[in-house]
Amino acid sequence: MSLTVFRYKGYRFLFFSREETRCHVHVTCADGEAKFWVEPKVLLAENFGLSAKQINELTKVVEERCDEIKSA
């Protein structure tokens, strides 16, 4: 099961239940998906199909909404 934290443009930011305990968020869209660590700092963990431009934009979004992600 997954919990959508928020949507931004065509991206869905979500968590998967029963996954690892370190705070992170998954991002999916039609082009692919990525996983970002949120603690101790925002860092790309995995990328499947997203361009460098998309990853840069998503990194900024995760940094800006980090508190919202952590409290979800």
MDTraj code that builds the backbone (N, CA, C; nanometers):
import mdtraj as md
import numpy as np

residues = "MET SER LEU THR VAL PHE ARG TYR LYS GLY TYR ARG PHE LEU PHE PHE SER ARG GLU GLU THR ARG CYS HIS VAL HIS VAL THR CYS ALA ASP GLY GLU ALA LYS PHE TRP VAL GLU PRO LYS VAL LEU LEU ALA GLU ASN PHE GLY LEU SER ALA LYS GLN ILE ASN GLU LEU THR LYS VAL VAL GLU GLU ARG CYS ASP GLU ILE LYS SER ALA".split()
xyz = np.array([
    [0.0842, -0.1177, 0.0000],
    [0.0000, 0.0000, 0.0000],
    [0.0890, 0.1243, 0.0000],
    [0.0445, 0.2297, -0.0660],
    [0.1222, 0.3532, -0.0702],
    [0.0368, 0.4716, -0.0263],
    [0.1030, 0.5694, 0.0313],
    [0.0385, 0.6907, 0.0792],
    [0.0912, 0.8082, -0.0003],
    [0.0038, 0.8767, -0.0718],
    [0.0443, 0.9956, -0.1465],
    [0.0596, 1.1114, -0.0486],
    [0.1765, 1.1730, -0.0487],
    [0.2043, 1.2861, 0.0389],
    [0.1554, 1.4142, -0.0269],
    [0.1899, 1.4335, -0.1554],
    [0.1411, 1.5470, -0.2333],
    [0.1698, 1.5211, -0.3806],
    [0.1117, 1.6049, -0.4637],
    [0.1358, 1.6006, -0.6078],
    [0.1913, 1.7357, -0.6507],
    [0.2797, 1.7303, -0.7481],
    [0.3427, 1.8515, -0.8010],
    [0.3561, 1.8310, -0.9506],
    [0.2919, 1.9208, -1.0268],
    [0.2893, 1.9055, -1.1726],
    [0.2429, 1.7637, -1.2029],
    [0.3164, 1.6852, -1.2796],
    [0.2749, 1.5484, -1.3099],
    [0.3391, 1.4442, -1.2205],
    [0.3953, 1.4871, -1.1085],
    [0.4672, 1.3970, -1.0190],
    [0.3831, 1.3630, -0.8969],
    [0.3975, 1.2407, -0.8508],
    [0.3322, 1.1943, -0.7286],
    [0.4416, 1.1622, -0.6271],
    [0.4341, 1.2233, -0.5104],
    [0.5291, 1.2009, -0.4024],
    [0.4616, 1.1085, -0.3023],
    [0.5265, 0.9956, -0.2716],
    [0.4594, 0.8956, -0.1894],
    [0.5536, 0.8136, -0.1036],
    [0.4925, 0.7446, -0.0070],
    [0.5608, 0.6477, 0.0780],
    [0.4997, 0.5119, 0.0507],
    [0.5767, 0.4078, 0.0726],
    [0.5249, 0.2721, 0.0708],
    [0.5206, 0.2232, 0.2145],
    [0.4108, 0.1596, 0.2516],
    [0.4027, 0.1075, 0.3878],
    [0.4964, -0.0116, 0.4037],
    [0.5407, -0.0303, 0.5249],
    [0.6288, -0.1425, 0.5614],
    [0.7627, -0.1409, 0.4889],
    [0.8110, -0.0258, 0.4615],
    [0.9424, -0.0144, 0.3991],
    [1.0426, 0.0288, 0.5053],
    [1.1645, 0.0500, 0.4680],
    [1.2700, 0.0838, 0.5629],
    [1.2361, 0.2059, 0.6482],
    [1.3011, 0.2147, 0.7620],
    [1.2662, 0.3181, 0.8598],
    [1.3304, 0.4538, 0.8311],
    [1.4432, 0.4582, 0.7594],
    [1.5072, 0.5865, 0.7283],
    [1.4117, 0.6704, 0.6447],
    [1.3944, 0.7962, 0.6811],
    [1.2983, 0.8837, 0.6146],
    [1.3363, 0.9070, 0.4682],
    [1.2418, 0.8794, 0.3802],
    [1.2623, 0.8974, 0.2367],
    [1.1274, 0.9148, 0.1686],
    [1.1312, 0.9548, 0.0432],
    [1.0093, 0.9710, -0.0346],
    [1.0359, 0.9200, -0.1764],
    [0.9348, 0.8572, -0.2342],
    [0.9410, 0.8122, -0.3724],
    [0.8675, 0.9144, -0.4581],
    [0.9138, 0.9328, -0.5804],
    [0.8490, 1.0237, -0.6743],
    [0.8263, 0.9455, -0.8031],
    [0.7029, 0.9458, -0.8511],
    [0.6707, 0.8748, -0.9746],
    [0.6051, 0.9698, -1.0740],
    [0.6236, 0.9391, -1.2007],
    [0.5583, 1.0112, -1.3095],
    [0.5600, 0.9201, -1.4313],
    [0.5086, 0.9659, -1.5417],
    [0.5019, 0.8849, -1.6632],
    [0.6406, 0.8487, -1.7168],
    [0.7409, 0.9321, -1.6872],
    [0.8768, 0.9092, -1.7382],
    [0.9569, 0.8082, -1.6568],
    [0.9217, 0.7905, -1.5303],
    [0.9985, 0.7004, -1.4453],
    [0.9735, 0.7289, -1.2993],
    [1.0717, 0.6960, -1.2170],
    [1.0576, 0.7186, -1.0737],
    [1.1937, 0.7396, -1.0087],
    [1.1879, 0.7985, -0.8900],
    [1.3097, 0.8235, -0.8134],
    [1.2786, 0.8079, -0.6652],
    [1.3837, 0.7894, -0.5879],
    [1.3725, 0.7807, -0.4429],
    [1.4728, 0.8790, -0.3845],
    [1.4260, 0.9593, -0.2890],
    [1.5109, 1.0580, -0.2227],
    [1.5164, 1.0301, -0.0738],
    [1.6391, 1.0271, -0.0194],
    [1.6546, 1.0276, 0.1254],
    [1.6201, 1.1675, 0.1726],
    [1.5551, 1.1783, 0.2863],
    [1.5183, 1.3083, 0.3414],
    [1.6053, 1.3419, 0.4620],
    [1.6557, 1.2414, 0.5296],
    [1.7420, 1.2618, 0.6457],
    [1.8716, 1.1846, 0.6279],
    [1.9832, 1.2310, 0.6714],
    [2.0010, 1.3571, 0.7434],
    [1.9929, 1.4799, 0.6529],
    [2.0063, 1.4589, 0.5192],
    [1.9849, 1.5690, 0.4248],
    [1.9220, 1.5093, 0.2983],
    [1.8657, 1.5934, 0.2158],
    [1.8031, 1.5464, 0.0920],
    [1.9115, 1.4971, -0.0035],
    [1.8941, 1.3731, -0.0490],
    [1.9921, 1.3098, -0.1350],
    [1.9227, 1.2077, -0.2241],
    [1.9550, 1.2086, -0.3520],
    [1.8983, 1.1109, -0.4446],
    [1.9499, 0.9721, -0.4092],
    [1.8587, 0.8768, -0.3895],
    [1.8966, 0.7392, -0.3580],
    [1.8924, 0.6517, -0.4829],
    [1.7877, 0.6667, -0.5646],
    [1.7714, 0.5870, -0.6863],
    [1.7010, 0.6698, -0.7922],
    [1.7298, 0.6391, -0.9159],
    [1.6651, 0.7057, -1.0287],
    [1.6441, 0.6039, -1.1402],
    [1.5223, 0.5941, -1.1862],
    [1.4885, 0.5040, -1.2953],
    [1.4137, 0.5822, -1.4030],
    [1.4891, 0.6333, -1.5012],
    [1.4282, 0.6954, -1.6176],
    [1.4109, 0.8454, -1.6177],
    [1.4395, 0.9127, -1.5090],
    [1.4212, 1.0572, -1.5058],
    [1.5491, 1.1278, -1.5503],
    [1.5325, 1.2393, -1.6189],
    [1.6470, 1.3150, -1.6694],
    [1.7137, 1.3935, -1.5573],
    [1.8343, 1.4404, -1.5825],
    [1.9061, 1.5229, -1.4855],
    [1.8264, 1.6494, -1.4532],
    [1.7625, 1.7070, -1.5530],
    [1.6808, 1.8266, -1.5314],
    [1.5643, 1.7964, -1.4367],
    [1.4980, 1.6826, -1.4575],
    [1.3881, 1.6437, -1.3692],
    [1.4392, 1.6199, -1.2271],
    [1.5506, 1.5509, -1.2135],
    [1.6057, 1.5226, -1.0812],
    [1.6422, 1.6518, -1.0094],
    [1.7004, 1.7470, -1.0787],
    [1.7345, 1.8758, -1.0172],
    [1.6095, 1.9468, -0.9672],
    [1.5053, 1.9484, -1.0493],
    [1.3797, 2.0122, -1.0096],
    [1.3180, 1.9406, -0.8895],
    [1.3164, 1.8085, -0.8932],
    [1.2566, 1.7312, -0.7847],
    [1.3358, 1.7444, -0.6553],
    [1.4660, 1.7522, -0.6652],
    [1.5490, 1.7725, -0.5462],
    [1.5101, 1.9025, -0.4772],
    [1.4908, 2.0080, -0.5541],
    [1.4504, 2.1372, -0.4973],
    [1.3129, 2.1282, -0.4319],
    [1.2202, 2.0573, -0.4956],
    [1.0859, 2.0420, -0.4392],
    [1.0930, 1.9658, -0.3070],
    [1.1688, 1.8576, -0.3037],
    [1.1825, 1.7796, -0.1800],
    [1.2460, 1.8651, -0.0707],
    [1.3481, 1.9424, -0.1040],
    [1.4114, 2.0310, -0.0050],
    [1.3118, 2.1334, 0.0479],
    [1.2318, 2.1923, -0.0406],
    [1.1354, 2.2953, 0.0001],
    [1.0236, 2.2380, 0.0858],
    [0.9854, 2.1131, 0.0608],
    [0.8708, 2.0537, 0.1302],
    [0.9131, 1.9440, 0.2278],
    [1.0377, 1.9492, 0.2688],
    [1.0953, 1.8473, 0.3558],
    [1.0155, 1.8316, 0.4856],
    [0.9752, 1.9398, 0.5482],
    [0.8997, 1.9314, 0.6730],
    [0.7668, 1.8607, 0.6524],
    [0.7018, 1.8886, 0.5409],
    [0.5749, 1.8231, 0.5088],
    [0.5949, 1.6729, 0.4894],
    [0.7027, 1.6367, 0.4227],
    [0.7334, 1.4957, 0.3990],
    [0.7615, 1.4243, 0.5305],
    [0.8400, 1.4853, 0.6163],
    [0.8754, 1.4235, 0.7443],
    [0.7551, 1.4037, 0.8348],
    [0.6581, 1.4933, 0.8254],
    [0.5425, 1.4841, 0.9152],
    [0.4322, 1.3934, 0.8605],
    [0.4455, 1.3459, 0.7385],
    [0.3417, 1.2591, 0.6793],
    [0.3433, 1.1208, 0.7395],
])
top = md.Topology()
chain = top.add_chain()
for i, resn in enumerate(residues, 1):
    res = top.add_residue(resn, chain, resSeq=i)
    for name in ("N", "CA", "C"):
        top.add_atom(name, md.element.get_by_symbol(name[0]), res)
traj = md.Trajectory(xyz[None], top)
